[in-house]
Amino acid sequence: MGQHFLADPNIARKIAESLTRNQQYTIVLEVGPGTGMLSQFLMGKPGLQWIGVELDSESVNFLTTNYPDYAASVIEADFLHVDPEKILAGQHFALIGNFPYHISSQIIFKVLKHRRQIPEVVGMLQKEVAERIAAKPGSKTYGILSVLTQAFYHVKLLFTVPPHVFIPPPKVRSAVLRFERKENIVLDCDEILFFKVVKTAFNQRRKTLRNSLKTMSVAWDKLPVDFPQKRPEQLSVSDFVEITRNVTV
């Protein structure tokens, strides 16, 4: 299923211990627990309830057989198709896991959609994707995922992980990220339009904003004079908010 299973317990423990628990939640939901390498360091943590969402039926059987006390906490499902509002009755939870590379971006977008329910995320992703998410304005890797994630979360790249600690070893390096939700997760603009502005700008990232956003009605005269000539990677989250506030729908 394209999954690379972590086989180093020391790294698994390090990932589990990367949860700060600074914000209030009593549930940690693990995406794709597989054979439980990471799960074992989350199960039984004081004041924390572990739930695993696993798509592969063989892995589900392994988990329920080897961790019978937590069998009722294993959900056989595709995380992308799970509604956390329903399965957790709106309760806050931390998200953790060795995110499958081919759906990692989709997982991040799902986190953003349910950010009111998810105060913290610790995830292992392909190193290049992790670097894009954590990138700062001015970087060549700064893009859509950087802006949208950093609009709502404080993002930190914690450490990198070599291929040889996985079975089978991937062809790329991995990295672990932590997101901690910002205190204010409501933007001072139309959020749907904000997402559209960011995506439209970066879809033609080599162009100036005046050209990349020419399909939108932007009141450039109400914005800083240098904005039209800038490229999207030069703008901060607050800059994109300001542009969005000056777009006529």
Beta strands, then each sheet from edge to edge (+ up, - down):
strand 1: 5-6
strand 2: 27-31
strand 3: 49-54
strand 4: 74-76
strand 5: 94-98
strand 6: 120-126
strand 7: 153-161
strand 8: 166-167
strand 9: 174-181
strand 10: 217-218
strand 11: 247-248
sheet 1: 1+ 8-
sheet 2: 4+ 3+ 2+ 5+ 6+ 9- 7+
sheet 3: 10+ 11-
end
